[in-house]
Amino acid sequence: MKKLIYPRSKDTCQDEEKRLFDFEVDALKRFTNEAKNKHLIKLLATYYHQGHYNLIFPWADGNLREYWDGTEAPEHTYQNLLWIADQVAGLTEALKMLHNNEFGVNYDPDSLSTPPAETARHGDIKPANILFFKTKDGIVLKLSDFGLTRFHRKVSEIRMYEKLVGSRTYRAPEIDLKRGVSRMYDMWALGCVFLEFLSWYVYGCEDGVEQFSVQRVKEDYQKTMKQDSFFNVAVNDAGAKFGAFLKPCVISVSVSVDSK
């Protein structure tokens, strides 16, 4: 028997959009409380205008990539290294809180029911989604852009890769290998950003971050449309993908910045 699917009314679509928007707002209000972590962007207000729901956040001075581009690498002093360590630790803690749903978000908008949500993913961590703010205490980095965030139960923690569309550069190998995506996806992406952060600290933007990207493209195994991802996919004689490994320059930069 062929199943008939009736088009939803405009009112039904608006109700669904409002429901999802309310969920996102509730989640943002809970996990952007600066009293819990200053490295998460804070939601200020929301409004509805001409058929669109909108969010208002603090005006940032730029994102992390723009900071690298516009700022010379700092002197290698204890104070500057301490600042980087503090930002890295703060962003890591913010992601851990998001992963563990320490904010009390209580349901999954993708589910037909409303079970307690126990874990979450960000889904698109990259320098452009880490904002910097100039404060009286210095530069503070904040994790932002939670548009791909998903809250879910632990029993469904591994989601299919097709549902996640993030940065190609910072994507994890499981995307190419067509495996389930878990919270480890975020950890991979954050690790890639931190390695670039350290390459900027040691060598600057042009000689560090930019050259690192150029080298990743050169070492890419793709025959067409070479990418600056941090890994290559291993393929057997039959052409099937069976694993992934770090590009040589990723290992080289890791060892280099560690020795500095």
Contacts in CASP RR format, 6 or more apart in sequence:
PFRMAT RR
TARGET T0000
AUTHOR 0000-0000-0000
METHOD contacts of the structure
MODEL  1
MKKLIYPRSKDTCQDEEKRLFDFEVDALKRFTNEAKNKHLIKLLATYYHQ
GHYNLIFPWADGNLREYWDGTEAPEHTYQNLLWIADQVAGLTEALKMLHN
NEFGVNYDPDSLSTPPAETARHGDIKPANILFFKTKDGIVLKLSDFGLTR
FHRKVSEIRMYEKLVGSRTYRAPEIDLKRGVSRMYDMWALGCVFLEFLSW
YVYGCEDGVEQFSVQRVKEDYQKTMKQDSFFNVAVNDAGAKFGAFLKPCV
ISVSVSVDSK
8 16 0 8 1.000
17 53 0 8 1.000
18 53 0 8 1.000
19 109 0 8 1.000
20 109 0 8 1.000
21 46 0 8 1.000
21 53 0 8 1.000
23 107 0 8 1.000
23 109 0 8 1.000
24 55 0 8 1.000
24 109 0 8 1.000
24 146 0 8 1.000
24 147 0 8 1.000
25 43 0 8 1.000
25 46 0 8 1.000
25 55 0 8 1.000
26 105 0 8 1.000
27 103 0 8 1.000
27 105 0 8 1.000
27 146 0 8 1.000
27 149 0 8 1.000
27 151 0 8 1.000
28 43 0 8 1.000
28 55 0 8 1.000
28 146 0 8 1.000
29 43 0 8 1.000
30 103 0 8 1.000
30 104 0 8 1.000
30 105 0 8 1.000
31 40 0 8 1.000
31 97 0 8 1.000
31 98 0 8 1.000
31 102 0 8 1.000
31 103 0 8 1.000
31 105 0 8 1.000
31 146 0 8 1.000
32 40 0 8 1.000
32 41 0 8 1.000
32 42 0 8 1.000
32 43 0 8 1.000
33 40 0 8 1.000
33 42 0 8 1.000
33 103 0 8 1.000
34 40 0 8 1.000
34 42 0 8 1.000
36 97 0 8 1.000
36 102 0 8 1.000
36 103 0 8 1.000
37 90 0 8 1.000
37 93 0 8 1.000
37 94 0 8 1.000
37 97 0 8 1.000
38 90 0 8 1.000
38 140 0 8 1.000
38 142 0 8 1.000
39 87 0 8 1.000
39 90 0 8 1.000
39 91 0 8 1.000
39 93 0 8 1.000
39 94 0 8 1.000
39 140 0 8 1.000
39 141 0 8 1.000
39 142 0 8 1.000
39 143 0 8 1.000
40 94 0 8 1.000
40 97 0 8 1.000
40 98 0 8 1.000
40 142 0 8 1.000
40 143 0 8 1.000
40 144 0 8 1.000
41 57 0 8 1.000
41 58 0 8 1.000
41 60 0 8 1.000
41 131 0 8 1.000
41 142 0 8 1.000
41 143 0 8 1.000
41 144 0 8 1.000
42 57 0 8 1.000
42 58 0 8 1.000
43 55 0 8 1.000
43 56 0 8 1.000
43 57 0 8 1.000
44 56 0 8 1.000
44 57 0 8 1.000
44 58 0 8 1.000
45 55 0 8 1.000
45 56 0 8 1.000
46 53 0 8 1.000
46 54 0 8 1.000
46 55 0 8 1.000
46 56 0 8 1.000
47 53 0 8 1.000
47 54 0 8 1.000
47 56 0 8 1.000
48 54 0 8 1.000
57 144 0 8 1.000
58 133 0 8 1.000
60 131 0 8 1.000
60 132 0 8 1.000
60 133 0 8 1.000
60 142 0 8 1.000
60 144 0 8 1.000
61 131 0 8 1.000
61 132 0 8 1.000
61 133 0 8 1.000
61 134 0 8 1.000
62 131 0 8 1.000
62 132 0 8 1.000
63 127 0 8 1.000
63 128 0 8 1.000
63 129 0 8 1.000
63 130 0 8 1.000
63 131 0 8 1.000
63 132 0 8 1.000
64 127 0 8 1.000
64 128 0 8 1.000
64 130 0 8 1.000
64 131 0 8 1.000
64 132 0 8 1.000
64 141 0 8 1.000
64 193 0 8 1.000
64 197 0 8 1.000
65 127 0 8 1.000
65 128 0 8 1.000
66 132 0 8 1.000
67 132 0 8 1.000
67 139 0 8 1.000
68 127 0 8 1.000
68 196 0 8 1.000
68 200 0 8 1.000
68 204 0 8 1.000
68 205 0 8 1.000
68 209 0 8 1.000
69 205 0 8 1.000
70 205 0 8 1.000
71 205 0 8 1.000
72 204 0 8 1.000
73 200 0 8 1.000
73 201 0 8 1.000
73 202 0 8 1.000
73 203 0 8 1.000
73 204 0 8 1.000
73 205 0 8 1.000
74 80 0 8 1.000
74 201 0 8 1.000
76 201 0 8 1.000
76 202 0 8 1.000
76 260 0 8 1.000
80 201 0 8 1.000
81 201 0 8 1.000
83 138 0 8 1.000
83 139 0 8 1.000
84 197 0 8 1.000
84 198 0 8 1.000
84 201 0 8 1.000
87 139 0 8 1.000
87 140 0 8 1.000
87 141 0 8 1.000
88 194 0 8 1.000
88 197 0 8 1.000
91 130 0 8 1.000
91 141 0 8 1.000
91 143 0 8 1.000
91 190 0 8 1.000
92 190 0 8 1.000
94 143 0 8 1.000
95 122 0 8 1.000
95 125 0 8 1.000
95 143 0 8 1.000
95 186 0 8 1.000
95 187 0 8 1.000
95 190 0 8 1.000
97 103 0 8 1.000
98 120 0 8 1.000
98 121 0 8 1.000
98 122 0 8 1.000
98 143 0 8 1.000
98 149 0 8 1.000
99 119 0 8 1.000
99 120 0 8 1.000
99 121 0 8 1.000
99 183 0 8 1.000
99 186 0 8 1.000
100 119 0 8 1.000
101 117 0 8 1.000
101 118 0 8 1.000
101 119 0 8 1.000
101 120 0 8 1.000
101 151 0 8 1.000
104 117 0 8 1.000
105 117 0 8 1.000
105 120 0 8 1.000
105 151 0 8 1.000
106 114 0 8 1.000
106 116 0 8 1.000
106 117 0 8 1.000
107 114 0 8 1.000
107 115 0 8 1.000
107 116 0 8 1.000
107 117 0 8 1.000
107 151 0 8 1.000
108 114 0 8 1.000
108 115 0 8 1.000
108 117 0 8 1.000
108 150 0 8 1.000
108 151 0 8 1.000
108 152 0 8 1.000
108 153 0 8 1.000
109 151 0 8 1.000
110 150 0 8 1.000
110 152 0 8 1.000
111 152 0 8 1.000
115 153 0 8 1.000
116 153 0 8 1.000
117 151 0 8 1.000
117 152 0 8 1.000
117 153 0 8 1.000
118 152 0 8 1.000
118 153 0 8 1.000
118 154 0 8 1.000
119 151 0 8 1.000
119 152 0 8 1.000
119 153 0 8 1.000
119 154 0 8 1.000
119 157 0 8 1.000
119 183 0 8 1.000
120 149 0 8 1.000
120 150 0 8 1.000
120 151 0 8 1.000
120 152 0 8 1.000
120 183 0 8 1.000
121 148 0 8 1.000
121 149 0 8 1.000
121 150 0 8 1.000
121 181 0 8 1.000
121 182 0 8 1.000
121 183 0 8 1.000
121 185 0 8 1.000
121 186 0 8 1.000
122 143 0 8 1.000
122 146 0 8 1.000
122 148 0 8 1.000
122 149 0 8 1.000
122 186 0 8 1.000
123 148 0 8 1.000
123 149 0 8 1.000
123 150 0 8 1.000
123 164 0 8 1.000
123 166 0 8 1.000
123 185 0 8 1.000
123 186 0 8 1.000
123 189 0 8 1.000
124 145 0 8 1.000
124 147 0 8 1.000
124 148 0 8 1.000
124 166 0 8 1.000
124 167 0 8 1.000
124 189 0 8 1.000
125 143 0 8 1.000
125 167 0 8 1.000
125 170 0 8 1.000
125 186 0 8 1.000
125 189 0 8 1.000
125 190 0 8 1.000
125 193 0 8 1.000
126 166 0 8 1.000
126 167 0 8 1.000
126 169 0 8 1.000
126 170 0 8 1.000
126 189 0 8 1.000
126 193 0 8 1.000
127 193 0 8 1.000
127 196 0 8 1.000
128 145 0 8 1.000
128 167 0 8 1.000
129 143 0 8 1.000
129 144 0 8 1.000
129 145 0 8 1.000
130 141 0 8 1.000
130 142 0 8 1.000
130 143 0 8 1.000
130 144 0 8 1.000
130 193 0 8 1.000
131 141 0 8 1.000
131 142 0 8 1.000
131 144 0 8 1.000
132 139 0 8 1.000
132 140 0 8 1.000
132 141 0 8 1.000
132 142 0 8 1.000
133 139 0 8 1.000
133 140 0 8 1.000
133 142 0 8 1.000
148 164 0 8 1.000
148 165 0 8 1.000
148 166 0 8 1.000
150 159 0 8 1.000
150 163 0 8 1.000
152 159 0 8 1.000
157 182 0 8 1.000
157 183 0 8 1.000
158 180 0 8 1.000
158 181 0 8 1.000
158 182 0 8 1.000
159 180 0 8 1.000
159 181 0 8 1.000
159 182 0 8 1.000
160 180 0 8 1.000
160 181 0 8 1.000
161 174 0 8 1.000
161 175 0 8 1.000
161 178 0 8 1.000
161 179 0 8 1.000
161 180 0 8 1.000
161 181 0 8 1.000
163 181 0 8 1.000
164 175 0 8 1.000
164 181 0 8 1.000
164 185 0 8 1.000
167 189 0 8 1.000
168 227 0 8 1.000
168 229 0 8 1.000
169 192 0 8 1.000
169 213 0 8 1.000
169 227 0 8 1.000
169 228 0 8 1.000
169 229 0 8 1.000
169 230 0 8 1.000
170 188 0 8 1.000
170 189 0 8 1.000
170 192 0 8 1.000
170 193 0 8 1.000
170 229 0 8 1.000
170 230 0 8 1.000
171 185 0 8 1.000
171 189 0 8 1.000
171 229 0 8 1.000
172 181 0 8 1.000
172 184 0 8 1.000
172 185 0 8 1.000
172 188 0 8 1.000
172 189 0 8 1.000
173 188 0 8 1.000
173 231 0 8 1.000
173 233 0 8 1.000
173 243 0 8 1.000
173 244 0 8 1.000
174 180 0 8 1.000
174 181 0 8 1.000
174 184 0 8 1.000
174 185 0 8 1.000
175 181 0 8 1.000
175 185 0 8 1.000
176 233 0 8 1.000
176 241 0 8 1.000
176 244 0 8 1.000
177 233 0 8 1.000
177 241 0 8 1.000
177 243 0 8 1.000
177 244 0 8 1.000
178 241 0 8 1.000
192 230 0 8 1.000
195 230 0 8 1.000
195 250 0 8 1.000
195 253 0 8 1.000
195 254 0 8 1.000
195 257 0 8 1.000
196 209 0 8 1.000
196 212 0 8 1.000
198 257 0 8 1.000
199 208 0 8 1.000
199 209 0 8 1.000
199 212 0 8 1.000
199 253 0 8 1.000
199 257 0 8 1.000
200 208 0 8 1.000
200 209 0 8 1.000
201 257 0 8 1.000
202 208 0 8 1.000
202 256 0 8 1.000
202 257 0 8 1.000
202 260 0 8 1.000
203 211 0 8 1.000
212 249 0 8 1.000
212 253 0 8 1.000
213 228 0 8 1.000
214 228 0 8 1.000
215 247 0 8 1.000
215 249 0 8 1.000
216 227 0 8 1.000
216 228 0 8 1.000
216 229 0 8 1.000
216 230 0 8 1.000
216 247 0 8 1.000
216 249 0 8 1.000
216 250 0 8 1.000
217 226 0 8 1.000
217 227 0 8 1.000
217 228 0 8 1.000
218 226 0 8 1.000
218 249 0 8 1.000
219 232 0 8 1.000
219 247 0 8 1.000
219 248 0 8 1.000
219 249 0 8 1.000
220 226 0 8 1.000
220 227 0 8 1.000
220 228 0 8 1.000
220 229 0 8 1.000
220 232 0 8 1.000
220 247 0 8 1.000
221 232 0 8 1.000
221 233 0 8 1.000
229 247 0 8 1.000
230 246 0 8 1.000
230 247 0 8 1.000
230 250 0 8 1.000
231 244 0 8 1.000
231 245 0 8 1.000
231 246 0 8 1.000
231 247 0 8 1.000
231 250 0 8 1.000
232 244 0 8 1.000
232 245 0 8 1.000
232 247 0 8 1.000
233 241 0 8 1.000
233 243 0 8 1.000
233 244 0 8 1.000
234 241 0 8 1.000
234 242 0 8 1.000
234 243 0 8 1.000
234 244 0 8 1.000
234 245 0 8 1.000
235 241 0 8 1.000
235 242 0 8 1.000
236 242 0 8 1.000
END
